[in-house]
């Protein structure tokens, strides 16, 4: 499968199956397009030249055309163009793999001190009651992770909410307990923390910098945007109280191993301005992501918003290139892509790992496939006391990947998004093997922009 597009003056050709990216001259771009259009991907040199000679676009350049076709065929021979997908036939065997759990999302607090308008967790309640996880429940969850992680050494635990700092002592106690499990079980825990920052203080930061491999800091960008979407329950904004704290976090971690994570909505389709604002505040690790919400919500993204959003991603990509060249570069999470190793083979087959390798744990110890399914009883998988008892759900998620989704089959971005979010698919279509269409549109644009940025920086290095 070949995907071709033009962006910011670059002619880009992506060989989807191998992940090879080629930045080419206009005539080469046109020749590859003609080969695809005429179904000549497996044809001989003579067949290709014979067909293209009939095209008026190439009629006056037969010598150049032959050289171009030779180069294309060399790339085909090297499996960097028109390559076959050699992994699809492995999917049935992969589905039968032993299930190994490697990560837990601990809902340490089903409660929150903010009232974010787009919160899928209903201000921390998750379709249920407010609750804080006890140390005993968290301890059993860590024991479950160790017992079900097989020979895997590195394990991940994210302290999540609601707002986890509302149950901070239990977080600290669970980190200590996790550390006590490492040596006797030959494991290594990687703890992360997601926080809105309201309760953040120097003591918490000192502990987090010592024990947390990563910290996710929730902020939506410009003050007016943030305060509108992420107010306190009384309606007052939270921007002014969190920004100085977040700047301190970023500097204390040497601008690494954290990121500020925001959400853009129908109200700020100019979200590139929010990314720029966060960058101007000194943050180097930034994520601003599209809201996912029913169209009935006033802040929801709509189909008619798509052209503006796609244009904004292009605008943002150009801005980030400019900043990089000026020595003021930042990492924008959705434009980070590995082009050296190609699309991850494991993710092709396993997707995001929710429901199999990754589980969410409620304050009372129930297991769900991920945090976005918490509270939906049809996805309840078990409990820290019983283990996984609803194996039907686990097996359904085990089979969820780009090869099980009809909408993914002809999508060039499928190996970079791994089929997208199962929760979004379910919430919009009632089926985890479908796809959230608006999200797919935006994902494809982000992949295109990410590749273009790599091309621009490679050109800069070459110069």
N, C-alpha and C positions, 0 to 999 in steps of 0.2 A: 504494500500500500504506500502510495506517495501523497504527500500533502505539500502544495506550493502556495506561497503567498508573498506579497510585497508589503514592506513596512519600513518607514523612515528611510527610504532610498535603497534598501537592501532587497535583493531577489533571493528568497530563501526556499530551499527544497529539503523537506524532511522525509527520510525513509523510515516509515513508522515502525516496522518490525525490528530493525536493527538499531534505531535511534540515531542513525547517522544524519548529520546536518551539513548541508552544502550551501554556501553563499556564492552565487554564480553571476556571470554576465547575462545580459538580457537575452542574447541569442541562445545561450545554453539553456536558460530557463524555458524558452519557447520550444526548443528541441525536445526537452524532457516532457513538456506538456503535450506535444504532438505524439510522442511515443505512447504516452498513457491514453490519450484520446483515441488513438488507432489500435489500442490493445496489442502493442508490439513489445511489451515488457520482456517476453521470452524469445523474441524473434532474433534471427541472425542479422549480421551487419548488412548483408545484401538486401534482405527484406526491409530493414529499416530505411536504408538509403533509397531504395526503390520507391517506397511509399512517400517519403518526405520530399523526394525530387518533384513530385506532382503538386506540391504545395508552393504557391507563388511566393510565400514568405521566405523560402529557402532556395528558390530556383537560381539565383545569381551568386550563390556562395557554396558551390559544390565542394571545393577544396576545403574550405573552413568546416563545412558540414561533415565531411569525412573525418577530420581530426576530432571534432566534437563527439561524434558517434563513437570513435575509438576510445576516447576518454570515458564516456558513459559506460561502455562495455567493460572497461577495466574496473570501474567501480562496481558494476554488476557482478563481475567475476570475484571481486573481493567481498561480496555480500554487503555492500554499502549503498546500493541502489536496487530497487525491485527485489528485495530479499524476502524470503519465505518466513512465516511464523513457525518456528520449530518447537514452540512450547505448548501450543494448543492441544496437541495429541497427548500431552502429559497430564492433562487436567483430571482425568478420571482417577489415575493413580494418586494424584495429589490430594484429592478429596478424601481418600481413605487413610491419610496420614494420622499418626497419633496426635491427639490434641494436647498441646503444651501451653500453659498459661504463662505469659511473661510480664503482664502489666495489669494493675488495678487502678481504678479511679475511685478513691475513697470519698464518699459524700460525707465529709466530716461534720457538716452543718447543713441541715435543711432549714435554714433561716438566713435572713439577710438584713443589713441595715440600710440598703438602698431599695428603690422601687423602679428599677429600669423598665422602660415601657415595652421593650422587645424581649424581656426575659422569658425563655422557654421553661424556666423552672418556677414560674409564678411566684417571684420574690422568695425563692428558696423552697417552696412547699412541694413542688413536683407532684401536683394532682393529689396531694395527701395532707399530712399534718406537719407542723413545724417540729423539728427534733434535732438533737445533737447526738452524734455517735459517741458511745461510751468507749472507754479504753478496752473493755473486755471484748466488745464486738470487733473493734479494729485489730486487736491482737489475734483473734480467730481468723480474720481476713488475711493477715500476714502469714499465719501458719498455713492457711489454705494455699496461698501463692507459692510458698516454699515447697509444699507437698505436691503441687501439681505443675511444677516448672521443669520436671525431668532433669536432664543434664545441663540445662541452661544456667549459666552463672550470673549474668547481669539481669536484674529484675527492676521494674519501674513501678513507682507508686506516686500518684498525683493526689495531693490534698485539694479537694474541690468542694464546691458548695452549690447554692447559697454562698455564704462568705465564711471560709474556713478559719479566719482569725477570730471568729466568735466562739471558737472551741479550741483555742490555741494550746492550752495545757495538754489536751489529749493529743494534739499534733506532736508536741515535744515528746510526750511519753511514748508514742508509737514509733517515732524516729529512734529513740533509745532502744526500744524493744527490737526493732528491725536490725539495728547494728549488732545487738546481742545474738541474732540468728546467723549472721554472716559467716563467721569463722567455722562454727561447728557444722554448718550445712554447705560450706563451700559456695556461698552466694555473695553477691554484691548488690546492695540496694541503691537505686538512683531515685532520690526523692525530688519532687517538684511541687510548687505551690502556685495556685491561682488566686489572686486577691484584688479587691476593688480599692484597697489602700487606705480606707477610712480609719482603721484601727492600727495601721502600721506605725511602729515606733522604733527607737534605736535598739532596744533589747531584742525585739522580734527580728530586726534586720541583721543584727549580729549573729543570731542563731541561724537564720536562713542562709547567710553567706557562708557559714561553716558547714551546714548540712544539706542545703538544697542545691541540686545540680542545675536547676533552672527555676526562674520565677516569671510568671505571666502577670503583667500589670494591666488592668482593664481601664482604658481611657479612649474616648471616641475621637479626640482631635481638638478642634477649636472650642474655646470656652462655651460659646453659644450653642454649639452642636452637642457637646458633652452634657451641659447642664439641662438641656431640654430632654435628652433621652435617658440620662442617668442621675435623676434627682434623689434626694432623701424622701422618706415617706411623707414628710411635711411639705414637700414641693421645692425646698431650697436646693440649689445646685451643690455639686461635690467637687467641681474642677479645682477651685482655689486651694482646697485643703489637701488634695492628693498630688498635684503636680510637683511641688517642692520635694515631697517624699519620694516620688518616683524618680526624679532627677538624682536624688541622693542614692537610691538603689542602683541606678545605672552606673554612676561614677564609682560607687563602692565595689562594683563587680567588673570594673575596667571595661565597661561597655560590651561585655560578653555574658553569655549564659543567662540572659533574660530577654524578654521582649514586651513592648507595649502593644496591647492587642485591642483594637477598636472595631466597631461595627458601623457601616454606613447604611443609610436607609433612603427612602424616597425623598426625605427632607434635605439630604446633602449628596446629591448626585455629582457634585463637584468635589468628591472625596479626595482628589489629588491635593486639594488645598489643606485637608486635614493631615495627610501624610507629610506635606511640606511643613506644616505647623509643628508637628511632632519632631521632625528633623531639625527645625530651627531652634527647638527647645533643647537640643543636644542629644536626643535619643538616636542610637545607631541601629537598633534592632526593632523593626516596626512591622506590625500586621494590622491592616484595616480591611475587614472582610464584609461581604454583602450580607445583609440581614436575610433570614429565611422566615417568612411569615405568610399566613393566608392573605389573599387579596382583600379580604374584608377589613384588615387593619389599615389605618390611615397612613402608617409609616412604611407599609409593605412595598417592595419593588414590584413593578408591573411590566408587562410585556412592552408597553410603549416607552418604558424607561431604557430598554436595552441599547438603542443606538447611542444615547447620551453616555451610558456607562462604558460602552466599548470605546468611544472616543476619549473618555476620561482615562482609561487604562493606557491608551496610546500617548496621551499627554503626559501622564505620570512616568511612563517609560523613558520618554525623551528628557524629562526633568531629572530623573535619576542618573541617566548617562551624563548629563551636564554636570551634576554635582560630583560624580565620580571623577570626571576629568579635572575638576577644580580642586580635587583632594578633600572633598567633603562628602564622600560616599556613605550611603547607608544601605543596610540590607532590608529589602522589602520582602516579607515572607512569601508572598504569592508569586514573586518573580525569581525565587531561588530555585534553580534547576540544575541537575547534574547531567552535563552533556558528554563527559568523558567516559563514564561507565555505561551509558545507554540506560534505557528504562529498566527499573529493577525487576528482575525475573521473578523474584519471590512475590512481589506485590502484584504482578500480573495474575498470579495464581491464587493468592490469598486475600486480595483486597486490603482493607484497613485492619483486618484482624478482629473486629468487634464480634463479640459472641463466642469467640474461640480462644484467641491469644490475649484478648483484652476484655475485661469485665468491669462494670460499675457496681459498687457496693453501697446500699442505702444505710442510713444511720442504725437501722434495726437488723442489718446484716443480709438483706436480700440481694441476690445477684441478678443483674440485667445485662444485656449485650453491650450497652454503652450508656453514657449519661443521658443521652437524648431519648432513650426508651424507658427511663425510670418512671414508674407510676402507671405504665401501660401493662396491666396484669397479664395480658396474653403473651408477654415477653418475659415474665418472671421465670427465671431458670433454676432457682434453688436458694439456699441460704448457707451462711457460714457454719451452721450446725449440721446441715444435711449434705452439703456439697451440691454439685450439679445434678438435679433430678429430672429436669425437663430437657432431656437430650435431643428431643425433636427440634427445639429452637436452636440448640448448638449445631446440629447437623444441617439445619437450613442455612445458617450463617456460614458454615464450613463450605457450602457449595456456592456461595455468593461471590462472584468475581466478574471480570470483564467478559469472560466467555459464556456466562450464563445470562447476560443482558443483551437483548435484541438491539437496543438503542446504541450499545457500545460497539457493535460489530464493525461498522464503517466509520467510526469516529477516530480521527488521527490522534486525539489527546488521551485515548483510553489507557495507555500504559503509563501516563504521568499522573492521572487521578485515580487509577485503580478501580474505576467504575463508579466513583463518587460515593456520596454518603448514603448508607442504607436507611438511616432514619428519615432523611429528606425524601427518599424514594417512597418509603412507606407512608409518610404523612401526606404526600400529594397524590399517591396512586394506590395505596393499600397493598403494596407489594415491594419487598426489599430488592427484588430483581428487576425493577424498573429503574427509571432515572428521573431526577428533578430537572426538568427541561430548561428552565431559566438559569439554573446553576450551571448546566452543561454549556450554555452559550457563553457565560462569563469565564468558565474554566478554559475553554478553547482560546479565547482572547488572551488570557493570562499566559498560557503556554506560548502562544505566538510572540507576545511581548518579551517573555523571558528569553526566548531563543534569539530574538532580535538584539536584546541588550548584550548577550554573549558575543554576537557577531560584531557589534559596535566596539566592544572593549577589545576584542581580538584584533580588529583593524587598528585601534589606537596603539596597541602593543607593537604591532608590526611596523607602524610608522615611527 
